[in-house]
Amino acid sequence: MIFMVLELVVLAVGALAAYALGSRFPRVVAGWVGRRSGIEAVPGPAWASAAKVDAVVLDRWGTVTSGRLKVTTVDPLDPDHVRNLRWFAGALEHEAEGRLARAIARLSPRGKVSDFEDVPGCGVQGSVDRHPVRVGRPAWVGMAERNDLGVVVGVELDGRPLGYLVVGDEPREDARTAISRLSALGVIPVLVSDDTARNTEHLAEACGIERSHPEIAPEKRARLVAELQEQGHVVAFASSRPEDAEAQATADLAVGGDGGVRLQDLDVCRITALLSTARGVVAGARLARPLGPVPALVGLGLAVLGLGSVVVAAICALLGLVMAAAVGAVSVMRAGNLSPT
């Protein structure tokens, strides 16, 4: 009789332990798999929220782009002045701030700059190696406007137009692949941008995104998230900009904000990996919870039939733990392997 009671205790403890392990072990495995994909920290409840996401709002900066601008065109008025255009504009912009300035500054090393001045709404001016230089809106430096994609900048040297620079986004090479993977997961990507409609539409098209919102102010982004939720969507908002805090607070899942999911960076590939892995976590727990206790139930049947023993009960309990862990791990790892990394 004592051995029978001991068998039942071992089986009961084994069944409960297998159920608990099936609930939590997928998250542990997701932590291991996630680190390989740049997923640094996910609060426990966020896995369930991420698994339900069917719309993700992507801020232009750092998700489908590298988060910085690049000079796409260097067009001197005199073809022999390419080097001068790069040198004087780049050297002057080393003294300025902002993404546009950093993009132009990468055209050249630092030079000897004096009398630097930022002219709001126009551009910057100063002397580079004692040559007066102005970089800014073409009309401000007395040059004709152009209709290129991106931001067109005119450069003036010694009071004469030197040439044009065009600065645009730097899309991530694998952004289109990641967007395709999001669509395969049933997630609608939505691009929000502070850029013009023309530039935003071009970026969205290059990445395979059908829904985009250009020139949308931070205060309107929270309303966009609310509208998607009113349409029945579970929404994630990905941004690292403090201005988007309200939109992230409104969203069902905040990616990149304070207190939300933390990734190595906001590369859309990592966001895709997060949502895919989250589905594996939920699916793994859903399968492991009922399957884990099965060996214990088999042991119980053997005990009732008089075919069991304490050793058999312990083996059944151990098998339950192994089954719960294996089922949960396989589900998460399969989901993780389907994500682009």
C-alpha positions in Angstrom: 0.0 0.0 0.0 2.8 2.4 0.9 4.5 1.7 -2.5 1.2 2.3 -4.3 0.8 5.7 -2.6 4.4 6.5 -3.4 3.8 5.7 -7.0 0.8 8.0 -7.2 2.8 10.8 -5.6 5.7 10.4 -8.0 3.2 10.4 -11.0 1.2 13.3 -9.7 4.4 15.4 -9.1 5.7 14.4 -12.5 2.5 15.3 -14.3 2.4 18.8 -12.7 6.1 19.4 -13.3 5.7 18.4 -17.0 2.7 20.7 -17.4 4.7 23.6 -15.8 7.8 22.9 -17.9 5.7 22.8 -21.0 4.3 26.2 -20.2 7.7 27.9 -19.5 10.4 26.0 -21.3 9.5 27.4 -24.8 10.3 30.9 -23.4 13.7 29.7 -22.2 14.4 28.2 -25.6 13.2 31.3 -27.3 15.7 33.3 -25.3 18.5 31.1 -26.6 17.3 31.1 -30.2 16.4 34.8 -30.0 19.9 35.9 -29.1 21.1 34.4 -32.3 18.7 36.7 -34.2 19.5 39.8 -32.1 16.5 39.5 -29.8 18.0 40.8 -26.5 15.1 41.0 -24.1 11.4 40.1 -24.2 9.2 40.5 -21.1 7.4 37.3 -20.3 3.8 38.4 -21.2 5.2 40.0 -24.4 5.7 36.7 -26.1 1.9 36.0 -26.1 1.2 39.6 -27.4 3.9 39.2 -30.1 2.3 35.9 -31.3 -1.0 37.7 -31.9 0.4 40.7 -33.8 -1.1 40.9 -37.3 0.0 44.5 -38.1 3.3 46.1 -37.5 4.0 49.9 -37.9 7.6 50.5 -38.9 9.2 53.9 -38.4 11.3 54.7 -41.4 14.5 55.2 -39.4 16.3 52.0 -38.6 13.7 49.4 -39.6 13.7 49.1 -43.4 16.6 51.6 -43.6 20.0 51.6 -41.9 18.9 54.6 -39.9 21.1 56.9 -41.7 21.1 58.8 -45.0 23.6 58.5 -47.8 24.7 60.7 -50.7 23.2 59.1 -53.8 24.3 61.7 -56.4 27.3 63.9 -56.7 26.7 66.2 -59.7 29.2 69.1 -60.2 28.3 71.8 -62.8 31.8 71.2 -64.2 32.7 67.5 -64.5 36.3 68.3 -63.5 35.1 69.6 -60.1 33.8 66.3 -58.6 36.7 66.3 -56.1 36.1 69.9 -55.1 32.4 69.3 -54.6 33.0 66.4 -52.3 35.8 68.1 -50.4 34.3 71.5 -49.6 30.7 70.3 -48.9 31.9 67.4 -46.8 34.4 69.4 -44.8 31.8 72.1 -44.0 29.1 69.6 -43.0 31.5 68.0 -40.4 30.6 71.1 -38.3 26.9 70.6 -38.6 24.4 68.3 -36.9 21.8 65.9 -38.1 21.5 62.9 -40.4 21.7 65.0 -43.6 24.9 66.7 -42.4 26.5 63.3 -41.4 25.7 61.9 -44.8 27.4 64.7 -46.6 30.3 64.8 -44.1 31.2 61.2 -45.1 32.2 62.6 -48.5 35.5 63.9 -47.1 37.7 64.1 -44.1 37.7 67.1 -41.8 39.2 70.4 -43.0 40.1 73.7 -41.6 36.7 75.4 -41.1 36.1 78.9 -39.7 33.1 81.2 -39.4 30.7 78.3 -39.4 27.0 79.3 -39.3 23.8 77.3 -39.4 21.1 79.3 -41.2 17.7 77.8 -40.2 15.6 76.7 -43.1 18.3 77.4 -45.6 21.5 75.5 -44.9 25.0 76.1 -43.5 27.9 78.4 -44.5 31.5 79.0 -43.5 35.0 79.0 -44.7 36.9 75.9 -45.7 40.6 76.5 -46.1 39.8 80.2 -46.4 37.3 79.6 -49.2 33.7 80.7 -48.5 31.3 77.8 -48.9 27.5 77.5 -48.6 25.6 74.2 -48.6 21.8 74.1 -48.5 18.7 74.6 -50.5 19.4 75.3 -54.2 17.4 78.5 -54.3 19.4 79.8 -51.2 22.7 79.4 -53.1 21.3 80.8 -56.4 20.8 77.5 -58.2 17.8 76.0 -60.0 15.6 73.6 -58.1 15.7 69.9 -59.1 13.1 67.1 -58.8 15.3 64.2 -57.8 14.2 61.5 -55.3 15.6 62.4 -51.9 16.8 65.8 -50.6 18.6 68.0 -53.2 21.3 70.2 -51.9 23.2 73.0 -53.7 26.8 73.8 -53.0 28.4 77.2 -53.6 32.1 77.9 -53.5 33.7 81.4 -53.6 30.3 82.9 -54.4 29.7 80.7 -57.5 27.6 77.5 -57.8 29.7 74.4 -57.7 27.2 71.6 -58.0 24.4 69.5 -56.6 24.3 66.7 -54.0 21.3 64.4 -53.6 20.8 62.7 -50.3 18.4 59.8 -49.7 17.6 56.8 -47.5 19.9 53.8 -47.2 17.5 50.8 -47.4 18.6 47.6 -45.8 19.7 45.0 -48.4 17.4 42.3 -47.0 14.4 44.5 -46.1 12.3 43.2 -49.0 12.9 39.6 -48.0 11.9 40.4 -44.4 8.8 42.2 -45.5 7.8 39.1 -47.6 8.3 36.9 -44.6 6.1 39.2 -42.5 3.4 38.9 -45.1 3.8 35.1 -45.1 3.2 35.2 -41.3 -0.1 37.1 -41.9 1.4 40.4 -40.6 0.6 43.7 -42.4 3.6 46.0 -42.6 2.8 49.7 -42.4 5.5 52.3 -43.0 5.4 55.7 -41.3 7.8 58.5 -42.3 8.6 62.1 -41.7 9.7 62.3 -45.4 7.7 63.6 -48.4 5.0 61.5 -50.0 7.1 60.9 -53.1 10.2 59.7 -51.2 8.1 57.6 -48.8 6.2 55.9 -51.6 9.5 55.1 -53.3 11.0 53.6 -50.1 7.8 51.6 -49.5 7.8 50.3 -53.0 11.5 49.3 -52.9 10.8 47.3 -49.7 7.5 45.7 -50.9 5.3 47.6 -48.5 1.8 48.5 -49.7 0.6 50.7 -46.9 2.6 53.9 -46.1 2.0 57.2 -44.3 4.3 60.1 -45.3 4.9 63.3 -43.4 3.0 61.9 -40.3 3.8 63.8 -37.1 4.5 61.9 -33.9 1.2 62.9 -32.3 -0.7 61.4 -35.3 1.0 58.1 -35.1 -0.8 57.1 -31.9 -4.0 57.8 -33.7 -2.9 55.6 -36.6 -2.2 52.7 -34.2 -5.7 53.3 -32.6 -7.3 53.2 -36.0 -5.7 49.9 -36.8 -6.8 48.5 -33.5 -10.4 49.7 -34.2 -10.2 47.7 -37.4 -9.5 44.6 -35.3 -5.8 44.4 -35.7 -3.3 43.5 -32.9 -0.6 46.2 -33.5 3.2 46.3 -32.9 5.0 49.6 -33.2 8.7 49.6 -33.9 10.7 52.8 -33.3 13.6 54.0 -31.3 12.7 57.7 -31.3 11.5 59.3 -28.1 8.8 61.2 -30.0 7.0 57.9 -30.7 6.5 57.0 -27.0 2.8 57.8 -27.2 2.3 55.6 -30.2 4.2 52.7 -28.6 2.2 53.1 -25.4 -1.0 52.8 -27.5 0.2 49.7 -29.4 -0.3 46.2 -28.2 3.4 45.5 -28.5 6.2 48.2 -28.2 9.4 47.2 -30.0 12.4 49.4 -29.3 10.8 51.7 -26.7 11.4 51.9 -23.0 10.0 48.9 -21.1 9.1 47.1 -24.3 10.9 44.5 -26.4 14.6 45.2 -26.8 16.4 44.2 -30.0 20.0 44.6 -31.0 18.7 47.1 -33.5 15.4 47.7 -35.2 16.3 45.9 -38.4 13.0 44.6 -39.9 14.7 41.1 -40.1 15.0 41.1 -36.3 11.3 42.2 -36.0 10.3 39.4 -38.3 12.4 36.9 -36.2 10.7 38.2 -33.0 7.2 37.7 -34.3 8.0 34.3 -35.9 9.7 33.0 -32.7 6.8 34.3 -30.6 4.4 32.1 -32.6 6.7 29.2 -31.9 6.7 29.9 -28.2 2.9 29.9 -28.1 2.5 26.9 -30.3 5.1 25.0 -28.3 3.4 25.7 -25.0 0.0 24.8 -26.4 1.4 21.4 -27.5 3.7 20.7 -24.6 1.2 21.4 -21.8 -1.2 18.5 -22.7 1.5 16.2 -24.0 3.9 16.5 -21.1 1.7 14.7 -18.5 0.8 11.8 -20.9 3.6 9.5 -19.7 2.5 10.1 -16.1 -1.1 9.1 -17.1 0.3 5.9 -18.8 2.1 5.2 -15.5 -1.1 5.7 -13.6 -2.8 3.2 -15.9 -0.1 0.7 -15.2 -0.4 1.3 -11.5 -4.1 0.7 -11.5 -3.6 -2.6 -13.4 -1.0 -3.6 -10.9 1.8 -3.6 -13.4 3.6 -0.5 -12.1 6.3 0.1 -9.5 8.0 3.1 -8.0 10.8 2.8 -10.6 8.3 2.6 -13.5 6.5 5.7 -12.0 9.8 7.6 -11.8 10.6 6.6 -15.4 7.2 7.8 -16.6 7.6 11.1 -14.7 11.0 11.7 -16.2 9.7 10.9 -19.7 7.0 13.5 -19.2 9.6 16.1 -18.5 11.6 15.1 -21.5 8.6 15.1 -23.7 7.4 18.6 -22.5 10.9 20.0 -23.1 11.4 18.4 -26.5 8.0 19.4 -27.9 8.4 23.0 -26.7 12.0 23.3 -27.9 11.3 21.8 -31.4 8.4 24.3 -31.9 10.4 27.3 -31.0 13.5 26.2 -33.0 11.4 25.5 -36.1 9.9 28.9 -35.9 13.2 30.5 -35.3 14.8 28.8 -38.2 12.1 30.1 -40.5 13.1 33.6 -39.7 15.7 35.4 -41.8 18.8 36.2 -39.8 
